[in-house]
Amino acid sequence: MSQMFQSVKIGEMEIKNRFVHSATHEVMADNNGRITDELTKRYKNLAKGEVGLIIPGHMYVHPLGNAHHGQMGIHNDDMIPGLKRLADTIHENGGKVAFQLAHGGRQTPKQMIGTQPLAPSKQSRDPVTLNKPQQMSEELIEETIEAFAAAAARAVEAGSDAVQIHAAHGYLICEFLSPFFNKRKDKWGGSDENRFRLIKEVIKRTKSRLPDDIPVIVKMNTNDYTPFKGITPDLAAVYAKWMTVLSVDAVEISCGTYYTFHTIRGEIPVPEMAAGLPMWMRPVAKVKLNFQKKGNIFKDAYNLDAAKKIKPNMGDTPLILVGGMRKLSQMEEIVENGDADLISMSRPFIREPFLVKRFQEGKSTEASCVNCNKCFAAMFNSIPIKCYEKGLPGF
Ligand SMILES: Cc1cc2nc3c(=O)[nH]c(=O)nc-3n(C[C@H](O)[C@H](O)[C@H](O)COP(=O)(O)O)c2cc1C
């Protein structure tokens, strides 16, 4: 039998196969970050579809890290009953779940939080929101570390089988890890060790609050693709090693920030993306997005080369590979070669929640996602996600 359908362990958590639903912001929470029926329905289908480990969309751990409309919150205890309904639904339908804990950092739009977004350094405006961030004080850094740990404890109380710390895609923890975003000269910046300090403290504090059998997973960038040097595969390999020293139970590797579309290689739906911006920003945004198109061509398994660099630094700690994973035969080959231990997908599951079941029953060998990225444009326009290949309403 294909290794993809054999069970695998992350720490003490046993997963029935090697398929992971990579965190995908759904735009389906209510205005207070609470779980809705739309959300439970989405994850019921994915669990029924035999996805072994389901990581729902990122959840903000602190009100100042609320990056999107319709984002789920895990920032206070009032969220727990709804989150429990979400975890229960996944369990009742045979899946395991890991809540993704996140802080939007400088990519949080100012109008979401009513103040300048937080960042390691105040340098440069965000290329999408055009907001200038504020440099975080010691007090705010400490408050944020505590917010991650408290959110992790809530996740477990709600029944999550594991937690994932979101340290990718240019959000707060990624910013601290990145020499491009982090220009600090204090103990939180200036060297790789110092830039690693925030995630180190978050991991340590989180672990200290969780039972030993609850795995802590990190999602991090292999490459920031920023205009000047940020995280690169070589640096990510060093960080991965340090994470294993801290007994992180698995690392998912991804790439990109708001500077490019490389997180989601494929088409750039320019008119749909521009529509998500204020009117006055649209003409320039269209020029910039059209310029990016050529550099964003879809490629299968686009983080695989980075995985080959990072995996040897991780000992026995599982690596979860995301980004352009579409063909079952390629997934099997990657796992057999030992370049990754689990395979993660986002866009394919938006189109085909029952994809894994179809693979298992021999009804399909490849995801039918065409990487049009209109699901992402929907998210950018605060419209609940689904496959909009045939057109986003109004276009
Ligand atoms: C609509 C949309 C929302 C996303 N939301 C998140 C998120 O909440 N957290 C996260 O870590 N990644 C998020 N991602 C990135 C995916 O998890 C994944 O890393 C990326 O799409 C590449 O995988 P794929 O080629 O299988 O889509 C999102 C992607 C899309 C398309």
The ligand as an SDF file (V2000), in Angstrom:
LIG
                    3D

 31 33  0  0  0  0  0  0  0  0999 V2000
   -7.5030   31.4560    0.3130 C   0  0  0  0  0  0  0  0  0  0  0  0
   -6.2240   31.0960    1.0120 C   0  0  0  0  0  0  0  0  0  0  0  0
   -6.1100   31.3330    2.3780 C   0  0  0  0  0  0  0  0  0  0  0  0
   -4.9230   30.9760    3.0730 C   0  0  0  0  0  0  0  0  0  0  0  0
   -4.8680   31.1370    4.4220 N   0  0  0  0  0  0  0  0  0  0  0  0
   -3.7870   30.6980    5.1090 C   0  0  0  0  0  0  0  0  0  0  0  0
   -3.7620   30.7080    6.5410 C   0  0  0  0  0  0  0  0  0  0  0  0
   -4.7340   31.0690    7.2110 O   0  0  0  0  0  0  0  0  0  0  0  0
   -2.6180   30.2760    7.1480 N   0  0  0  0  0  0  0  0  0  0  0  0
   -1.5400   29.7990    6.4480 C   0  0  0  0  0  0  0  0  0  0  0  0
   -0.5390   29.4060    7.0450 O   0  0  0  0  0  0  0  0  0  0  0  0
   -1.5610   29.7510    5.1050 N   0  0  0  0  0  0  0  0  0  0  0  0
   -2.6510   30.1540    4.4180 C   0  0  0  0  0  0  0  0  0  0  0  0
   -2.6860   30.0240    3.0620 N   0  0  0  0  0  0  0  0  0  0  0  0
   -1.5490   29.3890    2.3640 C   0  0  0  0  0  0  0  0  0  0  0  0
   -1.7650   27.8740    2.2460 C   0  0  0  0  0  0  0  0  0  0  0  0
   -1.8450   27.2420    3.5060 O   0  0  0  0  0  0  0  0  0  0  0  0
   -0.6190   27.1970    1.4690 C   0  0  0  0  0  0  0  0  0  0  0  0
    0.5710   27.3730    2.1810 O   0  0  0  0  0  0  0  0  0  0  0  0
   -0.4850   27.7400    0.0370 C   0  0  0  0  0  0  0  0  0  0  0  0
   -1.7560   27.9580   -0.5290 O   0  0  0  0  0  0  0  0  0  0  0  0
    0.2750   26.7740   -0.8830 C   0  0  0  0  0  0  0  0  0  0  0  0
   -0.3400   25.5250   -0.9370 O   0  0  0  0  0  0  0  0  0  0  0  0
   -1.2600   25.0360   -2.1900 P   0  0  0  0  0  0  0  0  0  0  0  0
   -0.4180   25.1090   -3.4230 O   0  0  0  0  0  0  0  0  0  0  0  0
   -1.6520   23.6310   -1.8250 O   0  0  0  0  0  0  0  0  0  0  0  0
   -2.4270   25.9530   -2.2600 O   0  0  0  0  0  0  0  0  0  0  0  0
   -3.8480   30.3770    2.3610 C   0  0  0  0  0  0  0  0  0  0  0  0
   -3.9790   30.1470    0.9760 C   0  0  0  0  0  0  0  0  0  0  0  0
   -5.1480   30.4770    0.3120 C   0  0  0  0  0  0  0  0  0  0  0  0
   -5.2670   30.1610   -1.1560 C   0  0  0  0  0  0  0  0  0  0  0  0
  1  2  1  0
  2  3  1  0
  2 30  2  0
  3  4  2  0
  4  5  1  0
  4 28  1  0
  5  6  2  0
  6  7  1  0
  6 13  1  0
  7  8  2  0
  7  9  1  0
  9 10  1  0
 10 11  2  0
 10 12  1  0
 12 13  2  0
 13 14  1  0
 14 15  1  0
 14 28  1  0
 15 16  1  0
 16 17  1  0
 16 18  1  0
 18 19  1  0
 18 20  1  0
 20 21  1  0
 20 22  1  0
 22 23  1  0
 23 24  1  0
 24 25  2  0
 24 26  1  0
 24 27  1  0
 28 29  2  0
 29 30  1  0
 30 31  1  0
M  END
$$$$
